[in-house]
Amino acid sequence: MTLRLLLLTFILFCLELGVFLVLLPWSALWERNYFLFRYPALAPYLLNNVLRGVISGLGLVDIGLACWYAAHFGAVLAQWRGEPSVPAESPPRESLSRGQTA
């Protein structure tokens, strides 16, 4: 139960952080922050659209990570518990010797 709650908290944290990182660089809060007032020389860098895009891209990666963990919730939970993973069974193959065709 504790591991399940921990994994769910991690997924929600990644999702929330990702949304925050995607939206923040394009908001008015980004343009009026402490660092711009304290260090005006940073303005050309912090207001650069490339930097904003990189930070938003990092947010998208974080959202993707949260979605991946949510999609593989059971497998990740089993791995954290130390349970052996059972690979999907594939039908047996007949071996062909050189020169034979199927």
N, C-alpha and C positions, 0 to 999 in steps of 0.2 A: 504494500500500500504506500509506503514511504517513497520507494523508487518511482512508482507511478506518479505520485504528486510532484516529485522532483522533476521528472521528465516533462510533465504538463507545465510546470512553472518555467522551465527552460524554453519550451516552445512559445509560451506567451511572452516571455521576455524578449526572445529573438524577434518575434512578430512586432511587438511594440517598439523596440529599438529600430527595427527596419523602417517602420512607418515614420517614426520621428526623423530618421536620417534622410528619408526621401523628401519629406515636406519642409523641414527646417531651412535648408539653404535657399529656398525660393520664397520664404516668408519675409515680412517686414521686420520681424525680430532679428533676422540675420543682418540686415542693413543697419540696424540701430542697436549695437551691442557694446559691451564694456571695452572690448579690445579695439574697436574702431575709434572710440573716443579717447582712450588712453594712449594708443599708439597709432596715430593717423597715417604713418608710413606703411602700415599693413593693409590699408584700404584697397589699393590696387590688386593685391593678392587675394584678400578675402572676398572681394566683390567680383572676382573673375569668374566667368561662366564655366570655365573648364574645371576649376576647383569645386564649384557647386555641383557640376555633373559627376565628378569623381565621388563626392560624398553621397550623392543620391544613388550612384551605382553601388556603392558599398551597402547602402540601405536595401537595395534590391537583392543583393547577394544574401543579406541577413534574412530577408523575407523568404527567399528561396530555401535557405537552410531550415527555417522554421517549418516550411511546407514539407520538406523532405523528412524531417523528424516526425511530423504529424502523419505522413503517409506510411512511414515504417515504424510506427509506434510500438507494435507488438514485437517486432524483431529486435529493436533497440532495447526494449525492456527485457527481453529474454537474454540478450547479450550482457546487459548490466547485472542480471541475476546470476550469470555464470552458467546458464543452461546451454547444453550443446545445440547447435543449430542443425536442423535436419535439411539437407539439400533435397530439392525436388527430384523425384525419381524419373529417370529417362528410360525409354524402352531399350532393351539390350540390342546391340548391333552385331550383325554377323560379320566376321572378318573376311575380307576378300584378299586372296593372294594376288601377287603381281600378274597382270595380264587378264584377270577376270573382270567381267562387267556385271553390273547388278541386273 
